[in-house]
Amino acid sequence: MSQETLLGLMPLVIMVAFFYFGLIRPQKKKDKEIQAMRDDLKVGDSIITIGGIVGKIVIVKEDVVTIETGTHKARIDLLKWGINSKVES
C-alpha cells in the first residue's frame, strides 16, 4: 500500500473509532445498566414505564410484572422491557 492510500483511509478510521468510542460503547454500557435494574425489580418498587405510567410493583414474574397505579389501585401487567426506571423514594 502506498502512503497516499494510507493517508486517504486515515479519516475513515478516525470516524469509525469516534463512533465506536463516542456512541456505541456508551450506549452498550447504558443498556447493561438498564437490564441490571430490570433484573433487580422486586415487589414494592415504584417504577415509571416507557409510556410514563407510574406505579408500584405487586407481582414479579420472569418477564412480566404487575403494577398498581392510580387512586383506584388499577392493576396493569407489563413486560419488563417496558419499564424505564425505578423511582427512588
Phi and psi restraints in degrees (range 20) as a CNS / XPLOR table:
assign (resid 1 and name C) (resid 2 and name N)
       (resid 2 and name CA) (resid 2 and name C) 1.0 -84.4 20.0 2
assign (resid 2 and name N) (resid 2 and name CA)
       (resid 2 and name C) (resid 3 and name N) 1.0 164.2 20.0 2
assign (resid 2 and name C) (resid 3 and name N)
       (resid 3 and name CA) (resid 3 and name C) 1.0 -65.7 20.0 2
assign (resid 3 and name N) (resid 3 and name CA)
       (resid 3 and name C) (resid 4 and name N) 1.0 -33.7 20.0 2
assign (resid 3 and name C) (resid 4 and name N)
       (resid 4 and name CA) (resid 4 and name C) 1.0 -64.1 20.0 2
assign (resid 4 and name N) (resid 4 and name CA)
       (resid 4 and name C) (resid 5 and name N) 1.0 -39.5 20.0 2
assign (resid 4 and name C) (resid 5 and name N)
       (resid 5 and name CA) (resid 5 and name C) 1.0 -64.3 20.0 2
assign (resid 5 and name N) (resid 5 and name CA)
       (resid 5 and name C) (resid 6 and name N) 1.0 -44.7 20.0 2
assign (resid 5 and name C) (resid 6 and name N)
       (resid 6 and name CA) (resid 6 and name C) 1.0 -62.6 20.0 2
assign (resid 6 and name N) (resid 6 and name CA)
       (resid 6 and name C) (resid 7 and name N) 1.0 -42.1 20.0 2
assign (resid 6 and name C) (resid 7 and name N)
       (resid 7 and name CA) (resid 7 and name C) 1.0 -66.8 20.0 2
assign (resid 7 and name N) (resid 7 and name CA)
       (resid 7 and name C) (resid 8 and name N) 1.0 -31.6 20.0 2
assign (resid 7 and name C) (resid 8 and name N)
       (resid 8 and name CA) (resid 8 and name C) 1.0 -70.3 20.0 2
assign (resid 8 and name N) (resid 8 and name CA)
       (resid 8 and name C) (resid 9 and name N) 1.0 -31.3 20.0 2
assign (resid 8 and name C) (resid 9 and name N)
       (resid 9 and name CA) (resid 9 and name C) 1.0 -82.6 20.0 2
assign (resid 9 and name N) (resid 9 and name CA)
       (resid 9 and name C) (resid 10 and name N) 1.0 -18.7 20.0 2
assign (resid 9 and name C) (resid 10 and name N)
       (resid 10 and name CA) (resid 10 and name C) 1.0 -55.7 20.0 2
assign (resid 10 and name N) (resid 10 and name CA)
       (resid 10 and name C) (resid 11 and name N) 1.0 -46.9 20.0 2
assign (resid 10 and name C) (resid 11 and name N)
       (resid 11 and name CA) (resid 11 and name C) 1.0 -61.0 20.0 2
assign (resid 11 and name N) (resid 11 and name CA)
       (resid 11 and name C) (resid 12 and name N) 1.0 -36.0 20.0 2
assign (resid 11 and name C) (resid 12 and name N)
       (resid 12 and name CA) (resid 12 and name C) 1.0 -65.6 20.0 2
assign (resid 12 and name N) (resid 12 and name CA)
       (resid 12 and name C) (resid 13 and name N) 1.0 -43.6 20.0 2
assign (resid 12 and name C) (resid 13 and name N)
       (resid 13 and name CA) (resid 13 and name C) 1.0 -63.0 20.0 2
assign (resid 13 and name N) (resid 13 and name CA)
       (resid 13 and name C) (resid 14 and name N) 1.0 -41.6 20.0 2
assign (resid 13 and name C) (resid 14 and name N)
       (resid 14 and name CA) (resid 14 and name C) 1.0 -64.7 20.0 2
assign (resid 14 and name N) (resid 14 and name CA)
       (resid 14 and name C) (resid 15 and name N) 1.0 -40.9 20.0 2
assign (resid 14 and name C) (resid 15 and name N)
       (resid 15 and name CA) (resid 15 and name C) 1.0 -65.2 20.0 2
assign (resid 15 and name N) (resid 15 and name CA)
       (resid 15 and name C) (resid 16 and name N) 1.0 -42.2 20.0 2
assign (resid 15 and name C) (resid 16 and name N)
       (resid 16 and name CA) (resid 16 and name C) 1.0 -62.3 20.0 2
assign (resid 16 and name N) (resid 16 and name CA)
       (resid 16 and name C) (resid 17 and name N) 1.0 -44.3 20.0 2
assign (resid 16 and name C) (resid 17 and name N)
       (resid 17 and name CA) (resid 17 and name C) 1.0 -62.9 20.0 2
assign (resid 17 and name N) (resid 17 and name CA)
       (resid 17 and name C) (resid 18 and name N) 1.0 -40.9 20.0 2
assign (resid 17 and name C) (resid 18 and name N)
       (resid 18 and name CA) (resid 18 and name C) 1.0 -61.4 20.0 2
assign (resid 18 and name N) (resid 18 and name CA)
       (resid 18 and name C) (resid 19 and name N) 1.0 -47.4 20.0 2
assign (resid 18 and name C) (resid 19 and name N)
       (resid 19 and name CA) (resid 19 and name C) 1.0 -63.8 20.0 2
assign (resid 19 and name N) (resid 19 and name CA)
       (resid 19 and name C) (resid 20 and name N) 1.0 -38.9 20.0 2
assign (resid 19 and name C) (resid 20 and name N)
       (resid 20 and name CA) (resid 20 and name C) 1.0 -67.3 20.0 2
assign (resid 20 and name N) (resid 20 and name CA)
       (resid 20 and name C) (resid 21 and name N) 1.0 -54.0 20.0 2
assign (resid 20 and name C) (resid 21 and name N)
       (resid 21 and name CA) (resid 21 and name C) 1.0 -78.1 20.0 2
assign (resid 21 and name N) (resid 21 and name CA)
       (resid 21 and name C) (resid 22 and name N) 1.0 -23.6 20.0 2
assign (resid 21 and name C) (resid 22 and name N)
       (resid 22 and name CA) (resid 22 and name C) 1.0 -93.7 20.0 2
assign (resid 22 and name N) (resid 22 and name CA)
       (resid 22 and name C) (resid 23 and name N) 1.0 -27.7 20.0 2
assign (resid 22 and name C) (resid 23 and name N)
       (resid 23 and name CA) (resid 23 and name C) 1.0 -124.4 20.0 2
assign (resid 23 and name N) (resid 23 and name CA)
       (resid 23 and name C) (resid 24 and name N) 1.0 -51.8 20.0 2
assign (resid 23 and name C) (resid 24 and name N)
       (resid 24 and name CA) (resid 24 and name C) 1.0 -71.3 20.0 2
assign (resid 24 and name N) (resid 24 and name CA)
       (resid 24 and name C) (resid 25 and name N) 1.0 -49.4 20.0 2
assign (resid 24 and name C) (resid 25 and name N)
       (resid 25 and name CA) (resid 25 and name C) 1.0 -62.2 20.0 2
assign (resid 25 and name N) (resid 25 and name CA)
       (resid 25 and name C) (resid 26 and name N) 1.0 -46.5 20.0 2
assign (resid 25 and name C) (resid 26 and name N)
       (resid 26 and name CA) (resid 26 and name C) 1.0 -62.4 20.0 2
assign (resid 26 and name N) (resid 26 and name CA)
       (resid 26 and name C) (resid 27 and name N) 1.0 -35.6 20.0 2
assign (resid 26 and name C) (resid 27 and name N)
       (resid 27 and name CA) (resid 27 and name C) 1.0 -66.8 20.0 2
assign (resid 27 and name N) (resid 27 and name CA)
       (resid 27 and name C) (resid 28 and name N) 1.0 -39.1 20.0 2
assign (resid 27 and name C) (resid 28 and name N)
       (resid 28 and name CA) (resid 28 and name C) 1.0 -63.4 20.0 2
assign (resid 28 and name N) (resid 28 and name CA)
       (resid 28 and name C) (resid 29 and name N) 1.0 -39.5 20.0 2
assign (resid 28 and name C) (resid 29 and name N)
       (resid 29 and name CA) (resid 29 and name C) 1.0 -63.9 20.0 2
assign (resid 29 and name N) (resid 29 and name CA)
       (resid 29 and name C) (resid 30 and name N) 1.0 -43.8 20.0 2
assign (resid 29 and name C) (resid 30 and name N)
       (resid 30 and name CA) (resid 30 and name C) 1.0 -64.2 20.0 2
assign (resid 30 and name N) (resid 30 and name CA)
       (resid 30 and name C) (resid 31 and name N) 1.0 -40.9 20.0 2
assign (resid 30 and name C) (resid 31 and name N)
       (resid 31 and name CA) (resid 31 and name C) 1.0 -61.2 20.0 2
assign (resid 31 and name N) (resid 31 and name CA)
       (resid 31 and name C) (resid 32 and name N) 1.0 -40.2 20.0 2
assign (resid 31 and name C) (resid 32 and name N)
       (resid 32 and name CA) (resid 32 and name C) 1.0 -64.5 20.0 2
assign (resid 32 and name N) (resid 32 and name CA)
       (resid 32 and name C) (resid 33 and name N) 1.0 -40.7 20.0 2
assign (resid 32 and name C) (resid 33 and name N)
       (resid 33 and name CA) (resid 33 and name C) 1.0 -64.7 20.0 2
assign (resid 33 and name N) (resid 33 and name CA)
       (resid 33 and name C) (resid 34 and name N) 1.0 -42.2 20.0 2
assign (resid 33 and name C) (resid 34 and name N)
       (resid 34 and name CA) (resid 34 and name C) 1.0 -65.3 20.0 2
assign (resid 34 and name N) (resid 34 and name CA)
       (resid 34 and name C) (resid 35 and name N) 1.0 -42.2 20.0 2
assign (resid 34 and name C) (resid 35 and name N)
       (resid 35 and name CA) (resid 35 and name C) 1.0 -64.0 20.0 2
assign (resid 35 and name N) (resid 35 and name CA)
       (resid 35 and name C) (resid 36 and name N) 1.0 -39.4 20.0 2
assign (resid 35 and name C) (resid 36 and name N)
       (resid 36 and name CA) (resid 36 and name C) 1.0 -63.0 20.0 2
assign (resid 36 and name N) (resid 36 and name CA)
       (resid 36 and name C) (resid 37 and name N) 1.0 -40.8 20.0 2
assign (resid 36 and name C) (resid 37 and name N)
       (resid 37 and name CA) (resid 37 and name C) 1.0 -62.0 20.0 2
assign (resid 37 and name N) (resid 37 and name CA)
       (resid 37 and name C) (resid 38 and name N) 1.0 -44.3 20.0 2
assign (resid 37 and name C) (resid 38 and name N)
       (resid 38 and name CA) (resid 38 and name C) 1.0 -65.8 20.0 2
assign (resid 38 and name N) (resid 38 and name CA)
       (resid 38 and name C) (resid 39 and name N) 1.0 -37.3 20.0 2
assign (resid 38 and name C) (resid 39 and name N)
       (resid 39 and name CA) (resid 39 and name C) 1.0 -70.0 20.0 2
assign (resid 39 and name N) (resid 39 and name CA)
       (resid 39 and name C) (resid 40 and name N) 1.0 -22.6 20.0 2
assign (resid 39 and name C) (resid 40 and name N)
       (resid 40 and name CA) (resid 40 and name C) 1.0 -94.8 20.0 2
assign (resid 40 and name N) (resid 40 and name CA)
       (resid 40 and name C) (resid 41 and name N) 1.0 4.9 20.0 2
assign (resid 40 and name C) (resid 41 and name N)
       (resid 41 and name CA) (resid 41 and name C) 1.0 -63.8 20.0 2
assign (resid 41 and name N) (resid 41 and name CA)
       (resid 41 and name C) (resid 42 and name N) 1.0 141.7 20.0 2
assign (resid 41 and name C) (resid 42 and name N)
       (resid 42 and name CA) (resid 42 and name C) 1.0 -142.5 20.0 2
assign (resid 42 and name N) (resid 42 and name CA)
       (resid 42 and name C) (resid 43 and name N) 1.0 164.5 20.0 2
assign (resid 42 and name C) (resid 43 and name N)
       (resid 43 and name CA) (resid 43 and name C) 1.0 -58.6 20.0 2
assign (resid 43 and name N) (resid 43 and name CA)
       (resid 43 and name C) (resid 44 and name N) 1.0 134.3 20.0 2
assign (resid 43 and name C) (resid 44 and name N)
       (resid 44 and name CA) (resid 44 and name C) 1.0 100.1 20.0 2
assign (resid 44 and name N) (resid 44 and name CA)
       (resid 44 and name C) (resid 45 and name N) 1.0 -15.6 20.0 2
assign (resid 44 and name C) (resid 45 and name N)
       (resid 45 and name CA) (resid 45 and name C) 1.0 -69.5 20.0 2
assign (resid 45 and name N) (resid 45 and name CA)
       (resid 45 and name C) (resid 46 and name N) 1.0 139.1 20.0 2
assign (resid 45 and name C) (resid 46 and name N)
       (resid 46 and name CA) (resid 46 and name C) 1.0 -93.3 20.0 2
assign (resid 46 and name N) (resid 46 and name CA)
       (resid 46 and name C) (resid 47 and name N) 1.0 135.5 20.0 2
assign (resid 46 and name C) (resid 47 and name N)
       (resid 47 and name CA) (resid 47 and name C) 1.0 -133.4 20.0 2
assign (resid 47 and name N) (resid 47 and name CA)
       (resid 47 and name C) (resid 48 and name N) 1.0 163.6 20.0 2
assign (resid 47 and name C) (resid 48 and name N)
       (resid 48 and name CA) (resid 48 and name C) 1.0 -122.8 20.0 2
assign (resid 48 and name N) (resid 48 and name CA)
       (resid 48 and name C) (resid 49 and name N) 1.0 129.8 20.0 2
assign (resid 48 and name C) (resid 49 and name N)
       (resid 49 and name CA) (resid 49 and name C) 1.0 -82.7 20.0 2
assign (resid 49 and name N) (resid 49 and name CA)
       (resid 49 and name C) (resid 50 and name N) 1.0 169.8 20.0 2
assign (resid 49 and name C) (resid 50 and name N)
       (resid 50 and name CA) (resid 50 and name C) 1.0 -60.0 20.0 2
assign (resid 50 and name N) (resid 50 and name CA)
       (resid 50 and name C) (resid 51 and name N) 1.0 -32.6 20.0 2
assign (resid 50 and name C) (resid 51 and name N)
       (resid 51 and name CA) (resid 51 and name C) 1.0 -82.7 20.0 2
assign (resid 51 and name N) (resid 51 and name CA)
       (resid 51 and name C) (resid 52 and name N) 1.0 -3.0 20.0 2
assign (resid 51 and name C) (resid 52 and name N)
       (resid 52 and name CA) (resid 52 and name C) 1.0 96.8 20.0 2
assign (resid 52 and name N) (resid 52 and name CA)
       (resid 52 and name C) (resid 53 and name N) 1.0 5.8 20.0 2
assign (resid 52 and name C) (resid 53 and name N)
       (resid 53 and name CA) (resid 53 and name C) 1.0 -78.1 20.0 2
assign (resid 53 and name N) (resid 53 and name CA)
       (resid 53 and name C) (resid 54 and name N) 1.0 134.3 20.0 2
assign (resid 53 and name C) (resid 54 and name N)
       (resid 54 and name CA) (resid 54 and name C) 1.0 -108.5 20.0 2
assign (resid 54 and name N) (resid 54 and name CA)
       (resid 54 and name C) (resid 55 and name N) 1.0 134.7 20.0 2
assign (resid 54 and name C) (resid 55 and name N)
       (resid 55 and name CA) (resid 55 and name C) 1.0 -161.7 20.0 2
assign (resid 55 and name N) (resid 55 and name CA)
       (resid 55 and name C) (resid 56 and name N) 1.0 175.7 20.0 2
assign (resid 55 and name C) (resid 56 and name N)
       (resid 56 and name CA) (resid 56 and name C) 1.0 -114.5 20.0 2
assign (resid 56 and name N) (resid 56 and name CA)
       (resid 56 and name C) (resid 57 and name N) 1.0 133.6 20.0 2
assign (resid 56 and name C) (resid 57 and name N)
       (resid 57 and name CA) (resid 57 and name C) 1.0 -72.3 20.0 2
assign (resid 57 and name N) (resid 57 and name CA)
       (resid 57 and name C) (resid 58 and name N) 1.0 130.7 20.0 2
assign (resid 57 and name C) (resid 58 and name N)
       (resid 58 and name CA) (resid 58 and name C) 1.0 -115.4 20.0 2
assign (resid 58 and name N) (resid 58 and name CA)
       (resid 58 and name C) (resid 59 and name N) 1.0 -24.0 20.0 2
assign (resid 58 and name C) (resid 59 and name N)
       (resid 59 and name CA) (resid 59 and name C) 1.0 -140.4 20.0 2
assign (resid 59 and name N) (resid 59 and name CA)
       (resid 59 and name C) (resid 60 and name N) 1.0 135.2 20.0 2
assign (resid 59 and name C) (resid 60 and name N)
       (resid 60 and name CA) (resid 60 and name C) 1.0 -122.1 20.0 2
assign (resid 60 and name N) (resid 60 and name CA)
       (resid 60 and name C) (resid 61 and name N) 1.0 125.2 20.0 2
assign (resid 60 and name C) (resid 61 and name N)
       (resid 61 and name CA) (resid 61 and name C) 1.0 -118.4 20.0 2
assign (resid 61 and name N) (resid 61 and name CA)
       (resid 61 and name C) (resid 62 and name N) 1.0 -172.4 20.0 2
assign (resid 61 and name C) (resid 62 and name N)
       (resid 62 and name CA) (resid 62 and name C) 1.0 -59.4 20.0 2
assign (resid 62 and name N) (resid 62 and name CA)
       (resid 62 and name C) (resid 63 and name N) 1.0 -54.5 20.0 2
assign (resid 62 and name C) (resid 63 and name N)
       (resid 63 and name CA) (resid 63 and name C) 1.0 -117.0 20.0 2
assign (resid 63 and name N) (resid 63 and name CA)
       (resid 63 and name C) (resid 64 and name N) 1.0 -1.3 20.0 2
assign (resid 63 and name C) (resid 64 and name N)
       (resid 64 and name CA) (resid 64 and name C) 1.0 -129.2 20.0 2
assign (resid 64 and name N) (resid 64 and name CA)
       (resid 64 and name C) (resid 65 and name N) 1.0 140.2 20.0 2
assign (resid 64 and name C) (resid 65 and name N)
       (resid 65 and name CA) (resid 65 and name C) 1.0 -123.2 20.0 2
assign (resid 65 and name N) (resid 65 and name CA)
       (resid 65 and name C) (resid 66 and name N) 1.0 150.8 20.0 2
assign (resid 65 and name C) (resid 66 and name N)
       (resid 66 and name CA) (resid 66 and name C) 1.0 -111.5 20.0 2
assign (resid 66 and name N) (resid 66 and name CA)
       (resid 66 and name C) (resid 67 and name N) 1.0 129.8 20.0 2
assign (resid 66 and name C) (resid 67 and name N)
       (resid 67 and name CA) (resid 67 and name C) 1.0 -117.6 20.0 2
assign (resid 67 and name N) (resid 67 and name CA)
       (resid 67 and name C) (resid 68 and name N) 1.0 155.5 20.0 2
assign (resid 67 and name C) (resid 68 and name N)
       (resid 68 and name CA) (resid 68 and name C) 1.0 -106.3 20.0 2
assign (resid 68 and name N) (resid 68 and name CA)
       (resid 68 and name C) (resid 69 and name N) 1.0 135.5 20.0 2
assign (resid 68 and name C) (resid 69 and name N)
       (resid 69 and name CA) (resid 69 and name C) 1.0 -144.7 20.0 2
assign (resid 69 and name N) (resid 69 and name CA)
       (resid 69 and name C) (resid 70 and name N) 1.0 154.2 20.0 2
assign (resid 69 and name C) (resid 70 and name N)
       (resid 70 and name CA) (resid 70 and name C) 1.0 81.4 20.0 2
assign (resid 70 and name N) (resid 70 and name CA)
       (resid 70 and name C) (resid 71 and name N) 1.0 173.3 20.0 2
assign (resid 70 and name C) (resid 71 and name N)
       (resid 71 and name CA) (resid 71 and name C) 1.0 -72.9 20.0 2
assign (resid 71 and name N) (resid 71 and name CA)
       (resid 71 and name C) (resid 72 and name N) 1.0 -22.5 20.0 2
assign (resid 71 and name C) (resid 72 and name N)
       (resid 72 and name CA) (resid 72 and name C) 1.0 -94.5 20.0 2
assign (resid 72 and name N) (resid 72 and name CA)
       (resid 72 and name C) (resid 73 and name N) 1.0 8.4 20.0 2
assign (resid 72 and name C) (resid 73 and name N)
       (resid 73 and name CA) (resid 73 and name C) 1.0 55.4 20.0 2
assign (resid 73 and name N) (resid 73 and name CA)
       (resid 73 and name C) (resid 74 and name N) 1.0 45.0 20.0 2
assign (resid 73 and name C) (resid 74 and name N)
       (resid 74 and name CA) (resid 74 and name C) 1.0 -64.1 20.0 2
assign (resid 74 and name N) (resid 74 and name CA)
       (resid 74 and name C) (resid 75 and name N) 1.0 139.7 20.0 2
assign (resid 74 and name C) (resid 75 and name N)
       (resid 75 and name CA) (resid 75 and name C) 1.0 -103.0 20.0 2
assign (resid 75 and name N) (resid 75 and name CA)
       (resid 75 and name C) (resid 76 and name N) 1.0 135.6 20.0 2
assign (resid 75 and name C) (resid 76 and name N)
       (resid 76 and name CA) (resid 76 and name C) 1.0 -131.2 20.0 2
assign (resid 76 and name N) (resid 76 and name CA)
       (resid 76 and name C) (resid 77 and name N) 1.0 130.9 20.0 2
assign (resid 76 and name C) (resid 77 and name N)
       (resid 77 and name CA) (resid 77 and name C) 1.0 -87.8 20.0 2
assign (resid 77 and name N) (resid 77 and name CA)
       (resid 77 and name C) (resid 78 and name N) 1.0 132.5 20.0 2
assign (resid 77 and name C) (resid 78 and name N)
       (resid 78 and name CA) (resid 78 and name C) 1.0 -129.6 20.0 2
assign (resid 78 and name N) (resid 78 and name CA)
       (resid 78 and name C) (resid 79 and name N) 1.0 143.9 20.0 2
assign (resid 78 and name C) (resid 79 and name N)
       (resid 79 and name CA) (resid 79 and name C) 1.0 -74.2 20.0 2
assign (resid 79 and name N) (resid 79 and name CA)
       (resid 79 and name C) (resid 80 and name N) 1.0 143.9 20.0 2
assign (resid 79 and name C) (resid 80 and name N)
       (resid 80 and name CA) (resid 80 and name C) 1.0 -59.0 20.0 2
assign (resid 80 and name N) (resid 80 and name CA)
       (resid 80 and name C) (resid 81 and name N) 1.0 -32.3 20.0 2
assign (resid 80 and name C) (resid 81 and name N)
       (resid 81 and name CA) (resid 81 and name C) 1.0 -66.8 20.0 2
assign (resid 81 and name N) (resid 81 and name CA)
       (resid 81 and name C) (resid 82 and name N) 1.0 -14.4 20.0 2
assign (resid 81 and name C) (resid 82 and name N)
       (resid 82 and name CA) (resid 82 and name C) 1.0 -85.1 20.0 2
assign (resid 82 and name N) (resid 82 and name CA)
       (resid 82 and name C) (resid 83 and name N) 1.0 0.1 20.0 2
assign (resid 82 and name C) (resid 83 and name N)
       (resid 83 and name CA) (resid 83 and name C) 1.0 -92.4 20.0 2
assign (resid 83 and name N) (resid 83 and name CA)
       (resid 83 and name C) (resid 84 and name N) 1.0 126.2 20.0 2
assign (resid 83 and name C) (resid 84 and name N)
       (resid 84 and name CA) (resid 84 and name C) 1.0 -88.3 20.0 2
assign (resid 84 and name N) (resid 84 and name CA)
       (resid 84 and name C) (resid 85 and name N) 1.0 -44.9 20.0 2
assign (resid 84 and name C) (resid 85 and name N)
       (resid 85 and name CA) (resid 85 and name C) 1.0 -161.7 20.0 2
assign (resid 85 and name N) (resid 85 and name CA)
       (resid 85 and name C) (resid 86 and name N) 1.0 162.8 20.0 2
assign (resid 85 and name C) (resid 86 and name N)
       (resid 86 and name CA) (resid 86 and name C) 1.0 -92.9 20.0 2
assign (resid 86 and name N) (resid 86 and name CA)
       (resid 86 and name C) (resid 87 and name N) 1.0 146.5 20.0 2
assign (resid 86 and name C) (resid 87 and name N)
       (resid 87 and name CA) (resid 87 and name C) 1.0 -95.9 20.0 2
assign (resid 87 and name N) (resid 87 and name CA)
       (resid 87 and name C) (resid 88 and name N) 1.0 117.1 20.0 2
assign (resid 87 and name C) (resid 88 and name N)
       (resid 88 and name CA) (resid 88 and name C) 1.0 -79.8 20.0 2
assign (resid 88 and name N) (resid 88 and name CA)
       (resid 88 and name C) (resid 89 and name N) 1.0 127.1 20.0 2
